[in-house]
Amino acid sequence: MIGDEMSVLAAAHPQPRTRLLGKTGLQVSALGIGTNKWQQGKNDAAVFETYRTCLDNGFTFFDTAEVYGFGKSERLLGECLRRDRRPAIIATKFAPFIVRRSKRHLLKALDASLNRLGVASIDLYYIHFPHFGNHFELADAMAEAVQAGKVHHVGVSNFGATQMRRIADRLARTNIQLAANQVHYSLLHRNPESNGVLEACREVGASLVAYFPLAGGKLAAASGGRNARLQALPDLLARVAATHNATPAQVALNWLLARDPCVIPIPGASHSNSAKQNIGALDWTLTAEEFAAIDVASGGGR
Ligand SMILES: NC(=O)c1ccc[n+]([C@@H]2O[C@H](COP(=O)([O-])OP(=O)(O)OC[C@H]3O[C@@H](n4cnc5c(N)ncnc54)[C@H](OP(=O)(O)O)[C@@H]3O)[C@@H](O)[C@H]2O)c1
């Protein structure tokens, strides 16, 4: 009986609302906010409300990119920053398309992002995806941006384990710590556990920022569609959610947070209801038994 009571208490226990971004010393909200569906001129009112809801609850780690809506997401986030002067932590990304992979290209794109966001510096600047060559010129451009005070911390996105170790080594030459690798990671896509990226993040001391953590909303639904095999996981998420008076989306985010302290999921939200629900994921904790059952139902990281 005492054991049962203790497990209920542990399960209801709220989680820390912040996590360290790699070894940078910067504390960010334990869940970030993805903004790839923010489209200036289309959903401004809903986005302003979402932004306010996040800040009211201490969720201040916003993720954007120059390519989202061809700059519209950055512009709208900049508008949020101007309207609501409370501090926020901004991450954005440089896209190294085939015609723009030089230091000059990165520094020019950075200035354009700063301009759209209306800020003098960016907290976390990522290389959005790898290319086939080495990334030393881009790493050196990042280092120059840090020295110029335009970027505080440097990350990569969609990089494999070897690629991220190489760039971490290159940055270390200028005493810059690779802060994060942002990769696709959810209960329906556990590749970072098997392809070495999670292990590399731990080893290098970088955060694993998990994008698509709700599989585009699929993990928020209580149905796996027509495929009976895929129905086991949503059924389990719904059952666990009911035990905690929570939602399947909260369970899915909770599981990622419990998987490793270096993981920082960034669920996308363009409506304040989504943001409110996701913030609530930190109000309680999965039991060890629930964690293990979800682990098995989602493929055990294979
Ligand atoms: N680095 C990369 O290559 C890369 C690639 C893809 C995405 N990203 C980043 O990762 C972020 C997250 O990915 P994502 O937005 O594509 O996918 P996601 O987080 O898996 O899902 C977002 C979708 O789920 C909905 N949603 C969010 N919370 C919900 C909740 N509690 N209940 C029900 N529905 C909910 C959202 O609705 P509403 O929008 O209506 O609120 C949105 O449609 C992006 O915004 C972006 O910043 C990075």
Ligand as a Chemical Component Dictionary entry (heavy atoms), coordinates in Angstrom:
data_LIG
# 
_chem_comp.id                   LIG 
_chem_comp.type                 NON-POLYMER 
_chem_comp.pdbx_formal_charge   0 
_chem_comp.three_letter_code    LIG 
# 
loop_
_chem_comp_atom.comp_id 
_chem_comp_atom.atom_id 
_chem_comp_atom.alt_atom_id 
_chem_comp_atom.type_symbol 
_chem_comp_atom.charge 
_chem_comp_atom.model_Cartn_x 
_chem_comp_atom.model_Cartn_y 
_chem_comp_atom.model_Cartn_z 
_chem_comp_atom.pdbx_ordinal 
LIG N1  N1  N 0  15.176 20.817 -38.448 1  
LIG C1  C1  C 0  14.295 20.335 -39.301 2  
LIG O1  O1  O 0  14.633 19.850 -40.390 3  
LIG C2  C2  C 0  12.835 20.394 -38.935 4  
LIG C3  C3  C 0  11.890 19.678 -39.700 5  
LIG C4  C4  C 0  10.561 19.745 -39.287 6  
LIG C5  C5  C 0  10.192 20.506 -38.189 7  
LIG N2  N2  N 1  11.146 21.217 -37.488 8  
LIG C6  C6  C 0  10.800 22.033 -36.297 9  
LIG O2  O2  O 0  10.147 21.189 -35.371 10 
LIG C7  C7  C 0  8.890  21.761 -34.996 11 
LIG C8  C8  C 0  7.919  20.663 -34.661 12 
LIG O3  O3  O 0  7.607  19.872 -35.782 13 
LIG P1  P1  P 0  6.177  19.930 -36.476 14 
LIG O4  O4  O 0  5.495  21.185 -36.042 15 
LIG O5  O5  O -1 6.355  19.741 -37.932 16 
LIG O6  O6  O 0  5.449  18.629 -35.944 17 
LIG P2  P2  P 0  4.864  18.186 -34.507 18 
LIG O7  O7  O 0  5.395  19.026 -33.419 19 
LIG O8  O8  O 0  5.057  16.729 -34.412 20 
LIG O9  O9  O 0  3.289  18.462 -34.683 21 
LIG C9  C9  C 0  2.761  19.750 -34.804 22 
LIG C10 C10 C 0  1.303  19.606 -35.192 23 
LIG O10 O10 O 0  0.609  19.018 -34.127 24 
LIG C11 C11 C 0  -0.385 19.901 -33.643 25 
LIG N3  N3  N 0  -0.328 19.859 -32.184 26 
LIG C12 C12 C 0  0.659  20.352 -31.375 27 
LIG N4  N4  N 0  0.373  20.091 -30.092 28 
LIG C13 C13 C 0  -0.810 19.430 -30.096 29 
LIG C14 C14 C 0  -1.629 18.905 -29.073 30 
LIG N5  N5  N 0  -1.268 18.979 -27.799 31 
LIG N6  N6  N 0  -2.798 18.281 -29.426 32 
LIG C15 C15 C 0  -3.159 18.189 -30.713 33 
LIG N7  N7  N 0  -2.421 18.672 -31.740 34 
LIG C16 C16 C 0  -1.261 19.281 -31.422 35 
LIG C17 C17 C 0  -0.064 21.281 -34.155 36 
LIG O11 O11 O 0  -1.278 21.998 -34.304 37 
LIG P3  P3  P 0  -1.408 23.609 -34.347 38 
LIG O12 O12 O 0  -0.288 24.090 -35.257 39 
LIG O13 O13 O 0  -2.760 23.793 -34.921 40 
LIG O14 O14 O 0  -1.285 24.174 -32.961 41 
LIG C18 C18 C 0  0.627  20.941 -35.463 42 
LIG O15 O15 O 0  -0.327 20.717 -36.479 43 
LIG C19 C19 C 0  8.513  22.618 -36.219 44 
LIG O16 O16 O 0  7.558  23.587 -35.895 45 
LIG C20 C20 C 0  9.859  23.199 -36.581 46 
LIG O17 O17 O 0  10.167 24.298 -35.763 47 
LIG C21 C21 C 0  12.459 21.136 -37.833 48 
# 
loop_
_chem_comp_bond.comp_id 
_chem_comp_bond.atom_id_1 
_chem_comp_bond.atom_id_2 
_chem_comp_bond.value_order 
_chem_comp_bond.pdbx_ordinal 
LIG N1  C1  SING 1  
LIG C1  O1  DOUB 2  
LIG C1  C2  SING 3  
LIG C2  C3  SING 4  
LIG C2  C21 DOUB 5  
LIG C3  C4  DOUB 6  
LIG C4  C5  SING 7  
LIG C5  N2  DOUB 8  
LIG N2  C6  SING 9  
LIG N2  C21 SING 10 
LIG C6  O2  SING 11 
LIG C6  C20 SING 12 
LIG O2  C7  SING 13 
LIG C7  C8  SING 14 
LIG C7  C19 SING 15 
LIG C8  O3  SING 16 
LIG O3  P1  SING 17 
LIG P1  O4  DOUB 18 
LIG P1  O5  SING 19 
LIG P1  O6  SING 20 
LIG O6  P2  SING 21 
LIG P2  O7  DOUB 22 
LIG P2  O8  SING 23 
LIG P2  O9  SING 24 
LIG O9  C9  SING 25 
LIG C9  C10 SING 26 
LIG C10 O10 SING 27 
LIG C10 C18 SING 28 
LIG O10 C11 SING 29 
LIG C11 N3  SING 30 
LIG C11 C17 SING 31 
LIG N3  C12 SING 32 
LIG N3  C16 SING 33 
LIG C12 N4  DOUB 34 
LIG N4  C13 SING 35 
LIG C13 C14 SING 36 
LIG C13 C16 DOUB 37 
LIG C14 N5  SING 38 
LIG C14 N6  DOUB 39 
LIG N6  C15 SING 40 
LIG C15 N7  DOUB 41 
LIG N7  C16 SING 42 
LIG C17 O11 SING 43 
LIG C17 C18 SING 44 
LIG O11 P3  SING 45 
LIG P3  O12 DOUB 46 
LIG P3  O13 SING 47 
LIG P3  O14 SING 48 
LIG C18 O15 SING 49 
LIG C19 O16 SING 50 
LIG C19 C20 SING 51 
LIG C20 O17 SING 52 
# 
